Each structure stands twice: as structure tokens, then as C-alpha cells.
Amino acid sequence: MVGDVINRQGPLRFDEFLELALYGPDGFYARGRGAGRRGDFLTSPEVGPLFGAVVARALDVEWRGQGQPDPFVVVEAGAGRGQLARSLLDANPACAGSLRYVCVERSPTLRAAATAVLHPEPATMLLGPVVGADEELRVLPGRGPLVAVVEELPATVGVHAVLANELLDNLPFRLLQRHEHGWGEVFVGMNADGALGELLVDAAPGVAAEADRLAPDAPSGARIPLQHAAVNWLRRALALVVRGRVVVIDYADTTAGLALRPWHHWTRTYRAHGRGGAPLDTPGSQDVTCEVAVDQLAAAVGRPDGDRSQAEWLASHGIDELVAAARSTWHERAHLGDLAALAARSRVGEAEALCDPGGLGTFRVLEWLLPRGGGGAAGISAGVGHQDRSGAEGDR
């Protein structure tokens, strides 16, 4: 597919190549590949239900901090097969009666998998039963939780929280390389032998100026991503929320920091629970991810109101309390070996993986509060937590 497009249209910018390789008709996600124990990598929700249980606690804090709105609308972008949503709902949060949970997933195959797991309502029925009141429609309270599975971010405002767990690292990015006289941009073309290969062309003046601002001290040969797609996604997500927050969980750095590292350290591929090949190898057969440049997001929409590691965020929202309860259950029931005992023992192992300082625990939780300037004391004070892995050679 990628080769056919190049033969018809000529070399593609690197982000255009990634769009086809990941989301095109024969792309990695279009083929139903992705997270899961039977998939290609594990994200925090696939480790087990504990991550979803902590997210449920965080959403309860947000719901109470907003005065317990009903409906309470939460959007999860990059929802994949619906594992986070399923775990969150199974945790029976206090906000469940008010909860309207919208799973956004581009891949038709993954949307179908999420539908089978979540049994959603039609998107048009998400708010649930309504009644007329003084010529206006009023949503009947206490009818949640209701779930919808949709292809794109909703166009309406009034959302209370937007969650993106390992999504931004999977959005296509442009790739620039410093050379002796300025910046070049990487395109993908066809070599004489018919294989895909890189083509470096002089970057457009505006693009080169942007790269100079982001990484002024980049040495010759250094590469950086320009993550315009991630910035545009964040702008759209922020526009949905009048009061509440947008929360992003991902592995991250700054552009200047990325410029000082080999690009294959921050651009990674994954296949069948292992590292894949080079990014141009067999498009559609492997995931391609890029660490999120937090400074690029901040330059476009403002600095995040919250920024901490996943391990710190989990601790702030009671993972230790949940694990202590699980240990108690295990000690009480280990001699029985029943399902409750086994589930409790599993929860302890999940916590270790989620907080691993060499893996998932190093992910950053970034939070933007709405309205802007509202501070970080109320609601999900540290952020909330597909798709898209461990920047320190963890599960992905």
C-alpha cells in the first residue's frame, strides 16, 4: 500500500508515511493489531484491572470536585479494545449513576472489539432518557453508566474530562535532521531495488525556523520530531471541556532532550510483544511510536497544570490502599486458593508492574485544567490517566 502510493505520488513526508503505515487501509491499527496479551504490546490497562480501578477513584474525585454533575461526561481517546473502560466500570465508581463514557477509536476492527466488550449505546442515545421541561429537554438523572464507542472526538462541548492513555506517542510526526547549513526534512521514497528508503530534503523556511526554536543547540546529524498532529489533537480536546480537564499519559521528553539522543531511542517499533525492526520495515506489520515532546504541546496550548510520573500519580490516587486490601485478602484466603485469593495475589503483581521505575512507572501524567488558570487543587490533582508504551524498555 505505501509503495503503491509512493509510486503514484512520489516520496512522502515522514508523517504521511506513518499515517498510512499505522492507520491506512492496510495499516497496523486498521488490521486490528495493538495492545493486549494476544496483541503486540501491553499498556497499563492490559496489565490487569488495577489501573482502571485507580482511574475510577480519580474520576470520582473529579466528579465530586465539580459538584457531582449528572450527566458526567468522560471521553477516552485511543480506547482500543475497551480494556480501560471495562476495568473502570467493573470498579463500580461512585459516579457510575451519572457517568456517560465515550470511547473514541479510529480502527474499525478495534471499535468492533470494544463494542463486544462494552455493549455500548448508540452515540445519539448517550445522554440517556430525557423529558420535556418548560420547552427544554432535561436528562433524567441516575441512569448511568452509559457507554458509547465512536470513531472521532465528539464535536460538542460540555465534556468534563478527556483521557488519553498512550495515544499521543502514536500520532504521526514529521522528522527533521540537523545538517551543516541548517535543517533537512526526512521523506520516504523508493530505492532502486524497490525497497523503502529515506530521502533528506532541505526543510521549508518556516519548518526550519520552528526546529531552531525548539532545539537551538542540536548538533549536526541530530534528529527531532515535529508533533503537529499531537498539538492539533490536544487543541481539539481542550475545546471540548468547559470545566474539567484533559489528561495525557505517555512517555515524554523535551525536543532539546530528544535532539541529544539517537533517534531510534525515542522512535520505537513493536511487534508480537517485542521490539520490531526499523520504522520503514514492512509497513503495517509493526507499531511505530515516538516520545511526546512536552515543550511542543506547552508552546501551543500552555504548560500543563500537572506533570508527574505515573508511579507518583498512582500513589496519589490510592494504589497503595488497594494493594494493602489485596494483600489482606490473600493472607486470609491463600489456603483456599479460590478466585478471590488469586485475584488479590494478581493485584499485588499488577501494582509492581504499573509502578516499575524501569518501565511503566516512568510514564508522565500531564494535565490541563479548564478553565485555564484554575490551579491544581481540586479534582484530579495529579491527573488521570491506546494505545499507544514503556519508554524504558518495559512492556512496550
C-alpha positions, 0 to 999 in steps of 0.5 A: 500500500505505501509503495503503491502510493509512493509510486503514484505520488512520489516520496512522502513526508515522514508523517504521511508515511506513518499515517498510512503505515499505522492507520491506512487501509492496510495499516497496523491499527486498521488490521486490528493489531495493538495492545493486549496479551494476544496483541503486540504490546501491553499498556497499563490497562492490559496489565490487569484491572488495577489501573482502571480501578485507580482511574475510577477513584480519580474520576470520582474525585473529579466528579465530586470536585465539580459538584457531582454533575449528572450527566458526567461526561468522560471521553477516552481517546485511543480506547482500543479494545475497551480494556480501560473502560471495562476495568473502570466500570467493573470498579463500580465508581461512585459516579457510575449513576451519572457517568456517560463514557465515550470511547473514541477509536479510529480502527474499525476492527478495534471499535468492533472489539470494544463494542463486544466488550462494552455493549455500548449505546448508540452515540445519539442515545448517550445522554440517556432518557430525557423529558420535556421541561418548560420547552427544554429537554432535561436528562433524567438523572441516575441512569448511568453508566452509559457507554458509547464507542465512536470513531472521532472526538465528539464535536460538542462541548460540555465534556468534563474530562478527556483521557488519553492513555498512550495515544499521543506517542502514536500520532504521526510526526514529521522528522527533521535532521540537523545538517551543516547549513541548517535543517533537512526534512526526512521523506520516504521514497523508493530505492532502486531495488524497490525497497523503502528508503529515506530521502533528506530534503532541505526543510521549508523556511518556516519548518526550519525556523520552528526546529531552531526554536525548539532545539537551538543547540542540536548538533549536526546529524541530530534528529527531532520530531515535529508533533503537529498532529499531537498539538492539533489533537490536544487543541481539539480536546481542550475545546471540548471541556468547559470545566474539567480537564484533559489528561495525557499519559505517555512517555515524554521528553523535551525536543532539546532532550530528544535532539541529544539522543539517537533517534531510534531511542525515542522512535520505537517499533513493536511487534508480537510483544517485542521490539520490531525492526526499523520504522520503514520495515514492512509497513503495517506489520509493526507499531511505530511510536515516538516520545511526546515532546512536552515543550511542543504541546506547552508552546501551543496550548500552555504548560500543563497544570500537572506533570508527574510520573505515573508511579507518583500519580498512582500513589496519589490516587490510592494504589497503595490502599488497594494493594494493602486490601489485596494483600489482606485478602490473600493472607486470609484466603491463600489456603483456599486458593479460590478466585478471590485469593488469586485475584488479590495475589494478581493485584499485588503483581499488577501494582509492581508492574504499573509502578516499575521505575524501569518501565511503566512507572516512568510514564508522565501524567500531564494535565490541563485544567479548564478553565485555564488558570484554575490551579491544581487543587481540586479534582484530579490533582495529579491527573488521570490517566491506546494505545499507544508504551514503556519508554524504558524498555518495559512492556512496550 
